[in-house]
Amino acid sequence: MPQATTQSKYTTVSIPVTLHDRIEKMIIKKSGFKSVSDYVTYVLREVVAMHETKDVPEPFTSTDVEEIKARLKALGYL
Amino acid sequence: MSLSPHGGRLISVGTFVSSPEKSKELAENSTVNVSNETRVQMFNISTGILSPLTGFIGKADYENVLDNMRLSDDTPWTIPILLHVPESFSAGGGDEITLVDDLGKAVGVLEFEELFSISKKEYAKKVFGTEDGAHPGVAKTMASSDRVVAGKLKSVIRFDKGNFENFTLSPKETRVLFKEKGWKDVIAFQTRNAPHIGHEYVQKTGLAFADGIFINPVLGRKKSGDFTDEVILDTYQVLVKNYYPKNSVVLSVLHYEMQYAGPKEAIMHAIMRKNFGCTHIAIGRDHAGVGSYYGPYAAHEIFKEFPDLGIQAVFFREFFYCNKCAGIANEKICPHPESDRLTFSGTKLRKMFLSGETPPKEFMRPEVSQIILKSKTPFIE
């Protein structure tokens, strides 16, 4: 379980020390990230967003679609 | 399946029709007068343009947006959407608030959640990056109340789009439209100007890789010297008709009041276009900037902070006409000195039009220039 710190704005998760060291070496060489935490946060946000947006259903029903198409046709968009 | 709306769901708020019975019913609630800008925000919340917001944000979201550029659930968000109320306003949990326009007509119903105070100086510093009262966004912030109400919009009255009803599409409509056209990659182009050749070049460069372009001019209060809404729409219509392949463009307006918050506003522009179903957005030089408050490419840099934004920004350097290249170029591809370049300066254009002069065709399409020259009031005074 993650442990909450500093008014619950940040929490701690465990990663292997070897991975931490690898990331640390990499970010020293390549600028852009201030810390391992910044890097991990960036990567996780990217990955999580990818999973969250997979196979998202259309935000409208088939009835909506027919009504919308009729308006779009009337306006000359279709 | 489609591109996910921001925050995972497209918001839709019901509308109500103004009637004596409804007015009587709503008269029992406490009321808040709302500005035209707030009405526009209500419209944008109700149609899902500002998804995942369901209303005006609360304190936790507000603080997180200012400090971390994210809502409290970690969704990227850079400018708070607030409902300012007078100092004397009070309400209790679960109360309904009737939102009324300048004439006292009910335009929306809000479910009260929270009343809190903000520091306007902190807001100015964190959103606009300056406390300078000469910045139009800062000036507006400092003139507003520091008390704000958070709550969910329960219903809104139908928003009057004036002459632009037929060019106003909701995110649901654009999503259906893109699908019907068979477009998968759609690049959005945000503008508050009549198009010159530089704009056209950016749009067509985007169109070279995308299936279609969504040209989405901003209509609403802007600053003095900007083109009027009518001129912007008329000039785009003539440009698309004469210079774009059929079925490659959707031209629809965005009702929205510019904040001139530069990079932070660029992120909001991207979020709104993601909700319309766009996969990409063109970001040019000094996007949403004003004066010299932001670096020319600050709006490019900020996108690096958001790997989870869900819409891809496509960055463009400034285009110009190069006499030696004999065509449109930018600093990345043109080796010639500035003396060979004709830059697309808005100030220069304005001066030419105000003196009745037609800009050279290397600067602006003649059909576009003619519309501006024929307009009695092409610029906001």
Interface residues (C-beta under 8 A of the other chain):
Chain A: G32 Y42 V43 R45 E46 V48 A49 E52 T53 D55 V56 P57 E58 P59 F60 D64 V65 I68 K69 R71 L72 L75 Y77 L78
Chain B: M1 S2 L3 S4 P5 G8 R9 L10 G48 D74 N166 L169 P171 K172 E173 R175 V176 L177 E180 V250 K304 F306 P307 D308 L309 G310
